[in-house]
Amino acid sequence: MVAAIVANPDFSTLADLIQSAGLEETLTAEGPYTVFAPTNTAFENLPEEVMQQLETDEEALAALLSFHVVEGELTAEDLAEMESVTTVAGTEISIATGPGGVEEIIVNDQAFILEADMEAENGVIHTVGGVLIPPENSGQ
């Protein structure tokens, strides 16, 4: 998973944040995993204070990144049949499909899947156009 993310220039911010959070080992585990990978532009659109917090608070960063990972390999076709999935953080995220079907999947009412079903060594990556923000009280 990490190799596929690092190899894609649209995910350079994500790759840097994975390294900062120390999650490389987790994402290289056997899996399989489904990752909703925000683009560099998605991170650029976050408020500056949110990015500053993520860059200085490893726990908050790990929680945010874990909110983008689901155990199991779920293709866009699989997701289109689902209403929600549980992240590795233990929090549910919603899955909604627009009238365009597989071509219009929105994750957690926050981000459309821009490119689906990118193969990785231990799962599948879906490029999303926004950063998924976990609920503040997740894990409680």
N, C-alpha and C positions, 0 to 999 in steps of 0.2 A: 504494500500500500504506500509506504513512505517513498519508495523508489519512483513509483508512478507520479506521486505528487511533486517530488523534487524535480522530475524530468519535465514537468509542464510549467512553462514560464508564467502562465496565468495564475499559478498557485504559489508564487515565490513568497508572498507574505504568509500564507498558510504554512508553508514549509518552515519558515523562520520561527513562527509561533509554536509549531510542533516541537522543534528543537529546544526553544526556550522553556517549554513546559516539561521537557524530558519525557515526551510520549512516543519517541521513536520505537522503543522496545515493545510497547503495547501494540502499536500499529503494524509491527512486523511479525507479531504472533501469528500462529497458524490460521486463526479465523475460522470461517470466512466472516468478513465485515462488509457493511454497506456504509460508505462515507458520503455525506452531503458536503461537498467541498466549495466553500465560498471563493470567489475570484478575488484578485487584488483590488479590483474596483469596489467590490462589496465591502472590503475592509476599509478602503478609502472613504466610503460613504458613512462610516460610523462616526459619531461625534468624537472630537479630539480627546475629550476627557475619558471616554470609554477606552480608546486605544491606549492612552497613558496608563490607565488602571491595569489593563491587560499586560502591558509591558513591565509593570512593577509588581504585580500581584500574581505569583505563580499559581496559587490555589484557584483564583478566579479564572485565570487563563485555562487551566486544566479542566475546570468545570464547563467553561464555554466550549472548548474543543470536544469534550466528551459528549456534549449535547448534539454534536454533528455525526456521531458514530452509532450504528446499530449492529448488533450481532446478527449474522446470517447474510447471505448474498441475495439481496432483493433487487430485481430488475425493475425498470419503469413499468413494465407490464404487471409485475407483482404488486407494485405500489398502487397502481391504478385501481386495484381490487380491494384496497385496504382503506380504513378510516383513520388508523393511527398505528404507530410503531413505538416500541420502548427503546430508548437510547441506552448505551452502556452506563450512563449516569443514573439509570433507573427512572428517568422521567419520560413520560409519553409526549410525543409530538404528533400533531394531526397531519393527515394526508388528505388533500382534496383534489379532485379531478374536475377540470372545467369541461365545457361542451366539446372541446377538441380532443378529449380522451387523453391518451398517453402523452400527447404533445402539450398538454396544459395541466401539469401537476404542480400544485403549490404545497410547500412544506411549512407546517406550523403557522399558516396564514402570514408568513414573513418572506418567503422567497420562492420564486418559480425555479423549476429545474430547467436550466438552459441547455445542457448537454447530458444525455442519459447513457447509462450502461458502458462506461469506460472501464475496460478490464484492468485489474491489478492482480498481482501475484497471490493475494489472499482475500480477494473479494471484488467489489464493484464500487466505482466512484460515480457520483452524479454531481455535475457542476451546478451550483446554485448561485443566483444573482443577489443574494443577501446573506448576512450573517444571522444565524438563528440565535436569539437571545433567550437563555433559559429563565424560567421563573425565579424570582429572587429567593424564594424559600425552598428551592429544590433540595431534596435530601433530608428534609425535616419531617 
